[in-house]
Amino acid sequence: MNNVRHAETDVVSFNETMRFTGHMARINRGRPSKGDRDAFMTKPARPVGDAIRHNAEELGMTYGDYIAAILARELGMPEHAPMPPQPINEELPINKVA
């Protein structure tokens, strides 16, 4: 038995590929850039990681944004701290009827 998969069934022509990488491909392609960023990898102790997850979820923030906010404030640069998203009102305000 031959289980070799033929690659030609998955080949897309160069012209077809270019169609999706031009100006039109940028529309609705994800969230907007947050600007110039640096990347770090860290492995906090489990209780610290648990607290980060809990607090970030409570604030509606990603773990990375939550950690970046803590670090920015700790380093005296609060202007660079990501902000939690604005709360979504689940109920519409009802005007008092007199």
Helices and strands as residue ranges (DSSP letters): G 7-10, H 14-19, G 23-26, H 46-59, H 63-74, G 78-80
